[in-house]
Amino acid sequence: MAASARINYSIHNSISLLNPFCASNCKAIIFKNVLNFRQNLFFSNASSTRRAAMFCTCSIGSENSNKADSTEPFVVTTPLYYVNAPPHMGSAYTTIAADAIARYQRLLGKKVTFITGTDEHGEKIATAASALGSTPTEHCDVISQAYKALWKDLDIAYDRFIRTTDPKHEALVREFYSKVLAKGDIYHANYEGLYCINCEEYKDEKELLENNCCPMHLKPCVQRKEENYFFALSKYQKSLEDILAQNPDFVQPSFRLNEVQNWVRSGLRDFSISRASVDWGIPVPNDSKQTIYVWFDALLGYISALLGEMEQPNLQRAVSSGWPASLHLIGKDILRFHAVYWPAMLLSAGLKIPKTVFGHGFLTKDGMKMGKSLGNTIQPNELVHNFGSDAVRYFFLREVEFGSDGDYSEERFINIVNAHLANTIGNLLNRTLGLLRKNCQSTLVVDSTIAAEGSALKDAVEKLVEKAQINYEKFSLSSACEAVQEIGNAGNLYMDERAPWSLFKRGDADAETAAKDLVIILEVVRIIAIALSPITPSLSWRIYQQLGYSKDQFDAITWSETKWGGLKGGQVMAQPKPIFARIENKKAMEDEAETTKKVVKNIERLPQAQGVAEA
């Protein structure tokens, strides 16, 4: 099972002196450079630090090549997830994508702040807690912890986890509210309308379905009338129109930008930012009888998360720590809040708007929209438990074109993961290391740069690395995965065409050529490990481990090290072990077992005499 593929294999990094009477397949000349390398390593007067550095194949120029980017901040956020229920696959999908983007930006040397967290106020939270016989605080603690646990299982490397019940966040919300109030953009008025409890939003009748049902939750909205405080959204109509027209990258993908522009052109209406009937929330600073509307509260989490753990809550201090955000990553259902309400609120407070809001699509299962009532939801905890984090991360980022809706089926999940991770990448590494162990004592005979002189594969790989990078930059994660997969396909094709196992049998110059071919293929796999590390960090580490690197070396890699030439002659590889175990298709196994039972029953029904005669 996939769990077995996640075992950390210990790597033996020391080198024992080569046996001059090694296998006959190895030509003596093949090991000449290796022996010279060993003499230089063990008998030079260089310091032990220098000797250790000879095994570090990280590009020396990588630090300088990323220097220009190293001080450039990159702040990426997921939504703050509503804690009325445990995390679902939709939440996991957004967070996996944000994590992949954050990891890629770290490879560029940027100072990344990856923010996620939980939205814990509002009517739905109080109702959910009451239904479970719990207090809102206890309920929020349990669900928030469930998110943290799932993120750990999915290898989510976030930098800040903000909870909107954090006292520092509440202090910042009150300060922000007072700032907008002082601007003259908050006023008191009566409101009556149709309210969707699940959206926590008043709806226009024209956007509702039959019987005043919310188009998102398919439940009737309720008629409500209360005195609230309103934000003067209409005041920012022209400002938002100009922002959307002058900044085409503000909302992505482009078809989401068109949606937002249509909303704004249709005319903006002021919206209520307080609730008189909701106790579970932050009290309005100038009216303790009302609480701040959950969205007006939660959106500020992107800024309050920038505060350090020991810092006093202060809006300007938080802003100076990384605002504006480089990328808000959200589901398309909350696009209006992030691309219309939020920028207007920020303009009112005199703050910069985020650089990009990216609205991705929904997940479906077996072609149908997921829903608890249909019993077809995907439980991310079960997926990770059954298949491992690498498989889950890879499938959803590879198979769902980022920005569009995407479908999950277990059969396709298993087929894709097995074909790409177990076969194309895992098997390529395993059989190459097997040949290296059998013929070259698991030791590289030359540098990968020397081995690839005159090789067309090197040029092809470099072009595919560039293709992957372009797609990472555009947040086209599926296309980035596809480019890396093409590198794996090229490596497998090279292996099959060159047939190094046959060359080794011939000996002499052919054996020397075969040894160089193995170096070339392993260099291909090394590059794959780096280029795929934003998507499958655990798998990439296991590949690097098999190539003889330490965890510190893996953690220090940069994107510049996708450049050909990382592997050095004399480097010792680990003993070959599978880095990703194939996933067995349970349904196929069950069908096969059922077929076997039927065959056995049919045999048992045969007349005894006929059975003897056939025997």
LINFENDA-V597078 format. One line per field, one symbol per residue. ss: DSSP state (2 for helix, 1 for strand, 0 for the rest). phi: phi as a letter, one per 30 degrees, with the letter a starting at -180 (. if undefined). psi: psi as a letter, one per 20 degrees, with the letter a starting at -180 (. if undefined). A space follows every 10 residues. Layout:
ss->???
phi->???
psi->???
This chain:
ss->0222220000 0000000000 0000000222 2222222222 2220000222 2220000000 0222202222 0011111111 1100000022 2222222222 2222222000 1111111110 0022222222 2000022222 2222222222 2220000001 1110002222 2222222222 2200011111 1111110000 1110222002 2210000001 0111111111 1022222222 2222220000 1102222222 2222200000 1101100000 0011001111 1102222200 2222000000 0000222220 0000001111 1222222222 2222222200 0000001111 0011100110 0000000002 2222222022 2222222220 0000011102 2222222222 2222222222 2222222222 0010000222 2000022222 2222222222 2220002222 2222222222 2222222202 2222220222 2222222222 2222222222 2200002222 2222220000 2222200022 2200000000 0100000000 0000022222 2222222222 2222200222 22220
phi->.deddcdddd cccdccdddd cdeddddedd cdddddeddd dccddddddd ddddcdcddd dddddcedcd cddbcbbcdd ddcdaddbdd dddedddddd ddddddddjd dcbccblbcb cjdddddddd dcibdedddd dddddddddd dddchdcdcb bccdcdeddd ddddddeddd dddicbbcad bbacccdddh adcdedccde ihddddchbd dcdbbadbcc cddddceddd eddddcbddd cbdeddeddd ddddddjcce bdbbbdccdd adedecaddb cdeedddddd ddcdddddec dddadddddd clddddaccb dddcdeddcb dddddddddi cddddbcccc dccbbhicdd adddibdccd ddddddbjdd ddddedddcc ddjcdbccbd ddeddddddd dddecddddd ddddddddcb hicddbdddd dceicddedd ddddddddde deddiddddd dddddddddd ddddedddhe ddddddihdd ddddddeddd dddedddeed dcdddbdddd dddddddjcc dddddcdbdd ddddkddcej dcddddbecb decddddddd dddddddddd ddddddeedd ddddd
psi->rhhhijpopp poiqpqpqoi laqhhpqhhh jghghgghgh gijrjqrhgh ghhhiojqph jhghhjhhih ioqoopqrqo ppkirrqrhg gggghgghgg gghghhhijq opoopaaqoj rrghghgggh hjkrqhgggh gghhhhgggg hghjlomqhp oppiiphhgh ghggggghgh ghijjprprq ppappohhil pqqqhhiqaq kkqpigikqp qqpqprprpq pmhhhjgggh ggghhimiig pqrhhhgggg hggghippqq qpkrphjohn apqphjniiq qpphhhghhi hhghhiprhj qqopghgggi jiqqqhpopr qiikgghhif gghgggghjk qqqqgpooor arqrpkjqpq qhhikkqpoh ggggghiqhg ggggghhgio ophrqqqpqh ghgggggggg ggfggghggg hghghhghhk kkpphrqhgg hjpjphgggg ghhhghgggg hghjkmhghg ggghhhgggh ghggghhhmh hhhhhhachh hggghhhhgg ghhghghggg hihhgmhggh ghghghjjqr hggghjqrhh jippjhpqpi pprrppqpio pqppoggggg ggghggghgg ghghiqqggh gggh.
